[in-house]
Amino acid sequence: MSREVLAREAINHAFKALKKRHLIEEGAHAPAYIALSRPIISQGSEWKEKAENLEMELQQCYKAQSRLSEQLVVEVAESRALKASLQEKEMAIAELEKELNQTRDECSQLKTDLEEKIRALELLMVEHQELKAQLEQMAIKAKNAEAENKMLVDRWMLQKMQDAERLNEANALYEDMIERLKASGLEKLAREQVDGIVRRSEDGAEFFAESTVPSVCSHRINAHEGGCASILFEYNSGKLISGGQDRSVKMWDTGTGSLTHNFSGCLGSVLDLAITHDNRFVIAASSSNNLFVWDVSSGRIRHTLTGHTDKVCAVDVSKVSSRHVVSAAYDRTIKVWDLQKGYCTNTIIFHSNCNALCFSTDGLTICSGHVDGNLRLWDIRTGKLLSEVAAHSLPITSISLSRNGNVVLTSGRDNVHNLFDVRSLEACGTFKATGNRVASNWSRSCISPDGNYIAAGSADGSICIWSISKADIVSTLKEHTAPVLSCTWSGLGKPLASADKNGIVCTWT
């Protein structure tokens, strides 16, 4: 085509596009043209109404904004409070977690301890079962030993009865001999024969004299402060030895009532005394758990015998050898001592404490009086119990052996004084009196050297003298103003001595 034709077509196309655009713009401005074509007054009222509506909406928006602001403040305050509470709870949770961890640790430790305790308990149960089995075995052995012991005691008692029968026969022969010899004027010779032993050969027999019933207080000695619990005479002598709570041991001349020796060094109250048969050594049983041995000639302590664990309340020396000493204490033991070496050679353990004891005349047997009221005989060599008898209903306080060794006198807190045959332990006399009350657990009574009388002090300060043959009181001595704790008879037959709780010692003739 030619250039003119192309130009003409381009111009026509441009006119069509402008026309189309104009129509579009005219349609877009049509509302404006209509509005402009309305009256000005009507348009003003519409605008005013719209403005009022918009103002009301604006006020409502302000009110809504105010309410929302107030709610926002409240919400913020609540949010802060919740935040603080949350922090507190977080802290509490942290502390609880800490305590929980500690509790878990403690629980773990307790669990470990419990496991250890369970293991220990199981071990103890095993040991208990073993000990129980051992105890059952020991009980069987003890039962068998008890049966064997009973059999041996029965055999021993039978032997003793047979011996007693033989002795009774010998005594009957002896009495028959006395009657026959009286007719021929040989009574003195008969007195010298007792069980084949000549009395003249007995140590100290030349000093022996018949005992007299005392009636007069010849001396009243203020011997000790705080009480005097034990007194005894030297063998075949008139010298009296006393021991008191003032921890002193003294020797007195009963002829003049004067002090001749004062033995010091005891560490406790003196509860009992003994002297060797050669009068060389004095032995004191003390509340300090010891025994003290003095040399009479020098006045010095020769031995201090230790081994008891409680107060020593009784002591005696063998009547055969001055070497052997026996003691009893409140530790439930009886100990045998070698005085020459100064140590214990045997210990007897028994369930009942011993208050008083003495040696038999042969020096092989111990007679002991116990808190349970029983009189018991022991073998000094083996420590075995030979026999026993229920002598009193309350504790025994005193044991006194007769000069010939055949009879033993016991006194008890039941205020009864009994005589027993040492060979058979049969009671051969019971003595008691109204008002005669034993003053203490270690109140000592005595039997006269000739075996005819018994002397026992009382809590009211009196002393009762019984005749053994008459079984009745022949004299009541009154001089003490305090309970009488001890009585002892001189081996010469007189005087009788007594001591009380105020430390006063009286001699009676």
C-alpha positions in Angstrom: 0.0 0.0 0.0 0.8 3.5 -0.4 1.9 5.7 2.4 -1.2 7.8 2.3 -3.5 4.9 2.8 -1.5 3.8 5.9 -1.6 7.2 7.3 -5.4 7.5 6.8 -6.0 4.2 8.6 -3.8 5.1 11.6 -5.7 8.4 11.9 -9.1 6.6 11.9 -7.9 4.1 14.5 -6.7 7.0 16.8 -10.1 8.7 16.4 -11.9 5.5 17.5 -9.7 5.1 20.6 -10.3 8.7 21.7 -14.0 8.3 21.2 -14.0 5.1 23.3 -12.0 6.9 26.1 -14.3 9.8 26.1 -17.3 7.6 26.5 -15.6 5.8 29.5 -14.8 9.1 31.2 -18.2 10.5 30.6 -19.7 7.4 32.3 -17.3 7.8 35.2 -18.3 11.5 35.8 -22.0 11.0 35.4 -22.8 10.9 39.2 -20.9 14.1 39.6 -22.7 15.7 36.9 -26.0 14.6 38.5 -24.9 15.9 41.9 -23.9 19.2 40.4 -27.1 19.3 38.6 -29.1 19.1 42.0 -29.9 22.2 44.0 -27.3 23.5 46.5 -29.8 23.6 49.4 -30.6 19.9 49.2 -26.9 19.0 49.1 -26.3 21.1 52.2 -28.9 19.3 54.3 -27.5 16.0 53.4 -24.0 17.0 54.3 -25.2 18.4 57.6 -27.0 15.2 58.4 -24.0 13.2 57.5 -21.8 15.5 59.7 -24.1 15.0 62.7 -24.1 11.3 62.2 -20.4 11.3 61.9 -20.1 13.4 65.1 -22.4 11.0 67.0 -20.3 8.1 65.8 -17.2 10.0 66.8 -18.6 10.6 70.4 -19.6 6.9 70.6 -16.0 6.1 69.5 -14.6 8.4 72.3 -16.9 6.7 74.8 -15.9 3.3 73.6 -12.2 4.4 73.7 -12.7 5.6 77.3 -14.2 2.3 78.4 -11.5 0.4 76.6 -8.9 2.6 78.3 -10.4 1.9 81.7 -10.5 -1.8 81.0 -7.0 -1.6 79.7 -5.8 0.0 83.1 -7.6 -2.7 85.0 -6.2 -5.4 82.8 -2.7 -4.0 83.2 -3.1 -3.9 87.0 -4.4 -7.4 87.0 -1.6 -8.5 84.7 1.0 -7.0 87.1 -0.6 -8.7 90.1 -0.8 -12.0 88.3 2.8 -11.5 87.3 3.9 -10.9 90.9 1.8 -13.9 92.1 3.4 -15.9 89.3 6.9 -14.9 90.5 6.0 -15.8 94.1 4.7 -19.2 93.0 7.8 -19.8 90.9 9.9 -19.0 93.9 7.8 -21.3 96.1 8.0 -24.0 93.4 11.8 -23.6 93.4 12.0 -23.9 97.2 9.7 -26.9 97.1 11.8 -28.5 94.4 14.9 -27.8 96.6 13.1 -29.4 99.6 12.0 -32.3 97.4 15.6 -32.9 96.3 16.7 -32.8 99.9 13.9 -35.1 100.9 14.9 -37.5 98.1 18.5 -37.4 99.3 17.3 -38.1 102.9 15.0 -40.8 101.7 17.9 -42.4 99.8 20.1 -42.2 102.9 17.3 -43.7 105.1 16.8 -46.4 102.6 20.5 -47.2 102.7 20.4 -47.1 106.5 17.4 -49.3 106.5 19.1 -51.9 104.3 22.1 -51.9 106.6 19.8 -52.3 109.7 18.0 -55.1 108.0 21.3 -56.9 107.3 22.4 -56.3 110.9 19.0 -57.6 112.1 19.3 -60.7 110.0 22.8 -61.2 111.4 21.5 -60.8 114.9 18.6 -63.2 114.2 21.2 -65.8 113.1 23.3 -65.1 116.2 20.1 -65.3 118.3 19.2 -68.6 116.9 22.7 -69.9 117.5 22.6 -68.6 121.1 19.2 -70.1 121.6 20.5 -73.5 120.5 23.5 -73.1 122.8 21.2 -72.1 125.7 19.0 -75.2 125.1 22.1 -77.3 125.1 23.3 -75.6 128.3 19.9 -76.0 129.9 20.0 -79.8 129.1 23.5 -80.0 130.6 22.3 -77.9 133.7 19.3 -80.2 134.1 21.5 -83.3 134.0 24.0 -81.7 136.4 21.2 -80.7 138.7 20.0 -84.3 138.7 23.5 -85.6 139.3 24.0 -83.0 142.1 20.7 -84.0 143.7 21.8 -87.6 143.6 25.2 -86.7 145.1 23.5 -84.6 147.8 21.2 -87.4 148.7 24.1 -89.8 148.9 26.0 -87.2 151.0 23.0 -86.7 153.3 22.7 -90.4 153.7 26.4 -90.7 154.6 25.9 -87.8 157.0 23.0 -89.5 158.6 25.0 -92.7 159.0 27.9 -90.6 160.4 25.4 -88.9 162.8 24.1 -92.3 163.9 27.6 -93.5 164.6 28.3 -90.3 166.5 25.2 -90.7 168.5 26.3 -94.2 169.3 29.7 -92.9 170.3 28.0 -90.2 172.4 25.8 -92.8 174.1 28.9 -94.9 174.9 30.6 -91.7 176.1 27.7 -90.9 178.4 27.7 -94.4 179.7 31.4 -94.2 180.3 30.8 -90.9 182.3 28.2 -92.5 184.5 30.5 -95.5 185.2 33.5 -93.3 185.8 31.6 -91.0 188.1 31.1 -93.9 190.5 34.8 -94.6 190.6 35.7 -90.9 191.0 37.3 -90.6 187.5 35.0 -87.9 186.1 38.0 -85.7 185.3 39.5 -88.3 183.1 36.2 -88.8 181.3 36.1 -85.0 180.5 39.4 -85.4 178.8 38.1 -87.9 176.3 35.8 -86.6 173.5 35.7 -88.6 170.3 39.2 -89.9 171.0 40.7 -86.5 171.5 42.2 -85.4 174.8 40.8 -82.0 175.7 44.0 -81.2 177.5 45.8 -81.2 174.2 43.5 -78.5 172.8 45.3 -75.2 172.2 44.3 -72.9 175.0 42.4 -75.5 177.0 44.3 -74.6 180.1 42.7 -71.1 180.0 39.2 -72.5 179.8 36.7 -71.7 182.6 33.0 -72.1 182.9 31.0 -69.0 181.9 29.1 -67.0 184.4 25.8 -65.1 183.8 26.8 -61.4 183.6 24.8 -58.9 185.6 26.9 -55.8 186.3 28.4 -53.3 183.8 32.1 -53.1 184.9 33.2 -50.6 182.2 31.4 -48.2 179.9 33.8 -47.1 177.2 33.2 -44.3 174.6 35.1 -46.3 171.9 34.1 -44.9 168.5 32.3 -42.0 166.9 29.3 -42.8 164.7 28.8 -46.4 166.0 30.7 -49.6 166.7 29.6 -52.6 164.6 32.1 -55.2 165.6 34.0 -56.4 168.7 35.9 -59.5 169.6 38.4 -60.7 172.3 41.9 -61.9 171.8 42.3 -65.7 172.2 42.7 -66.7 175.8 43.0 -63.0 176.8 40.9 -60.3 178.3 41.9 -57.7 175.7 39.0 -56.5 173.5 39.3 -55.3 169.9 36.6 -52.9 168.5 36.0 -51.5 165.0 33.7 -48.5 164.2 32.3 -46.2 161.6 35.2 -43.7 162.3 37.4 -46.1 160.3 39.5 -47.0 163.4 40.3 -50.3 165.1 41.2 -50.2 168.8 42.3 -52.6 171.5 41.2 -52.2 175.1 42.2 -53.7 178.4 38.8 -54.9 179.8 40.4 -55.0 183.3 40.9 -51.3 183.4 38.8 -50.0 180.5 41.9 -48.3 179.0 43.0 -48.1 175.4 46.2 -50.1 174.6 46.4 -50.0 170.8 45.0 -47.9 168.0 45.2 -49.4 164.5 44.8 -46.8 161.7 44.8 -46.9 157.9 41.3 -48.4 157.2 39.6 -46.5 154.4 36.0 -47.3 155.3 33.7 -48.2 158.2 34.6 -51.4 159.9 31.8 -54.0 159.6 33.5 -57.1 161.0 36.7 -58.2 162.7 38.8 -61.4 163.1 42.1 -62.3 164.8 44.5 -65.1 164.1 44.8 -67.8 166.8 48.3 -66.7 167.7 47.0 -63.1 168.3 49.6 -61.8 165.8 47.3 -60.3 163.2 43.9 -58.4 163.3 41.8 -58.4 160.2 39.0 -55.8 159.5 36.2 -56.1 156.9 35.6 -52.6 155.5 32.9 -50.8 153.6 35.7 -49.6 151.2 35.5 -53.1 149.5 38.8 -54.1 151.1 40.2 -56.1 154.0 43.0 -54.6 156.1 45.5 -56.8 158.1 47.4 -55.2 161.0 50.5 -56.6 162.8 49.4 -56.4 166.5 53.0 -56.0 167.7 54.0 -53.1 165.4 50.5 -51.6 164.8 51.2 -51.4 161.1 49.2 -52.7 158.1 50.7 -56.0 156.9 48.3 -56.5 153.9 45.5 -54.8 152.1 43.4 -57.6 150.5 41.6 -56.3 147.4 39.3 -58.1 145.1 35.8 -57.5 146.3 33.7 -55.0 144.3 31.3 -54.0 147.1 31.4 -53.6 150.9 33.0 -56.5 152.8 30.6 -57.4 155.7 32.1 -60.6 157.2 35.5 -62.1 157.9 36.9 -65.1 159.8 40.3 -66.9 160.2 40.7 -70.6 160.1 40.7 -72.3 163.5 43.4 -74.7 162.3 45.8 -72.5 160.4 46.2 -68.8 160.9 47.1 -68.6 157.2 43.7 -69.0 155.7 41.1 -66.2 155.8 37.6 -66.2 154.4 35.5 -63.0 153.7 32.0 -62.2 152.3 30.9 -59.1 150.5 27.8 -57.6 149.0 29.1 -58.5 145.5 27.6 -62.0 146.0 31.0 -63.6 146.5 32.8 -65.4 149.3 36.6 -65.3 148.9 39.3 -67.5 150.5 42.7 -65.7 151.1 46.2 -66.9 151.8 47.3 -64.5 154.6 50.9 -65.4 154.2 51.0 -64.5 150.5 48.3 -61.8 150.6 46.1 -62.8 147.7 42.8 -64.6 147.0 43.0 -68.4 146.4 39.4 -69.2 145.7 36.1 -67.4 145.0 32.6 -68.7 145.6 29.8 -66.9 143.7 26.2 -67.3 144.9 23.0 -65.5 144.0 22.2 -64.4 147.6 24.5 -62.0 149.5 26.2 -63.3 152.6 25.9 -61.3 155.9 27.9 -63.5 158.2 30.3 -66.5 158.1 32.7 -68.6 160.1 35.2 -71.5 159.7 34.4 -75.0 161.1 36.8 -76.4 163.7 38.5 -78.6 161.1 39.2 -75.6 158.9 37.8 -77.4 155.8 34.2 -76.1 155.8 32.7 -72.6 155.8 29.4 -71.8 157.5 27.6 -68.8 155.8 24.4 -67.0 156.6 22.6 -65.3 153.7 20.1 -62.6 152.9 17.6 -65.2 151.8 17.6 -66.6 155.4 19.5 -69.9 154.5 22.4 -71.4 156.4 24.9 -73.0 154.0 28.0 -75.1 154.3 30.8 -74.9 151.7 33.9 -77.0 151.0 36.8 -74.5 151.2 39.0 -76.5 148.8 36.5 -77.0 146.0 34.1 -74.2 146.6 31.2 -76.5 146.3 28.0 -76.2 148.3 27.8 -79.1 150.8 24.4 -78.5 152.3 21.9 -75.8 153.3 18.9 -75.3 155.5 16.2 -72.6 155.7 17.3 -71.2 159.1 15.2 -67.9 159.1 12.3 -66.3 157.3 14.3 -63.0 156.9 18.1 -62.3 156.4 20.6 -64.0 158.7 22.7 -61.4 160.6 25.0 -63.4 162.7 26.8 -66.8 162.9 28.6 -68.0 166.0 30.3 -71.4 166.3 30.5 -73.2 169.7 33.9 -73.9 171.2 33.7 -77.7 170.4 32.5 -76.9 166.8 29.4 -79.1 167.1 26.7 -76.4 167.3 26.3 -73.1 165.4 24.2 -70.2 166.5 22.3 -68.1 163.9 20.4 -64.8 164.4 18.1 -63.3 161.8 16.0 -60.2 161.1 13.0 -62.2 162.1 14.2 -61.7 165.7 14.8 -65.4 166.2 18.0 -67.1 167.4 18.5 -70.7 166.4 21.0 -73.5 167.2 21.9 -76.0 164.6 23.9 -79.3 164.8 26.7 -78.7 162.3 26.9 -82.3 161.4 23.3 -82.8 160.3 22.0 -79.1 160.2 19.1 -80.1 162.4 17.7 -77.4 164.6 18.4 -78.1 168.3 17.1 -74.9 169.9 15.1 -71.8 169.2 15.3 -68.6 171.3 13.3 -65.4 171.1 11.9 -62.9 173.5 9.3 -60.1 173.5 11.1 -56.8 172.8 14.3 -58.4 171.6 14.6 -57.1 168.1 17.7 -57.5 165.9 19.0 -54.0 165.1 20.7 -54.4 161.7 21.8 -56.8 159.0 25.1 -57.3 160.7 24.0 -57.5 164.4 26.2 -60.1 166.0 25.1 -62.5 168.8 27.4 -65.0 170.6 27.5 -68.3 172.4 29.4 -68.6 175.7 32.7 -70.6 175.7 31.2 -73.4 177.8 28.2 -73.6 175.4 25.7 -73.0 178.1 24.5 -69.5 177.3 23.5 -67.2 174.4 23.8 -63.4 174.4 22.0 -61.2 171.9 21.6 -57.4 171.7 18.4 -55.6 170.9 17.3 -52.5 169.1 16.0 -51.1 172.4 19.5 -51.2 173.9 19.0 -54.3 176.1 20.9 -57.6 176.0 19.2 -60.9 176.6 21.0 -63.9 178.1 19.4 -67.3 177.5 20.3 -70.6 179.2 20.6 -73.2 176.4 19.6 -76.0 178.7 16.6 -74.2 180.2 15.7 -72.5 176.8 14.7 -69.4 178.8 16.1 -66.0 179.6 18.2 -65.9 182.8 19.3 -62.2 182.6 18.5 -59.0 180.8 21.3 -56.4 180.8 20.4 -52.7 180.4 23.0 -50.0 180.1 23.0 -49.0 176.4 20.8 -46.1 175.2 21.2 -47.0 171.5 20.6 -50.3 169.6 23.1 -52.9 170.4 25.0 -54.1 167.3 27.4 -56.7 168.6 28.0 -59.1 171.6 31.1 -61.2 172.2 32.2 -63.5 175.1 35.8 -63.8 176.3 37.3 -67.2 175.8 38.2 -67.1 179.5 34.5 -67.4 180.4 34.1 -63.7 181.3 33.6 -60.9 180.7 30.9 -60.4 178.1 31.3 -57.3 175.9 28.7 -55.4 173.9 28.7 -52.4 171.5 26.0 -50.1 170.3 25.1 -47.7 167.5 26.5 -44.7 169.4 30.0 -46.2 169.6 29.7 -47.2 173.3 31.3 -50.5 174.4 30.3 -52.1 177.7 31.9 -54.9 179.5 29.8 -57.1 181.8 30.8 -59.4 184.7 
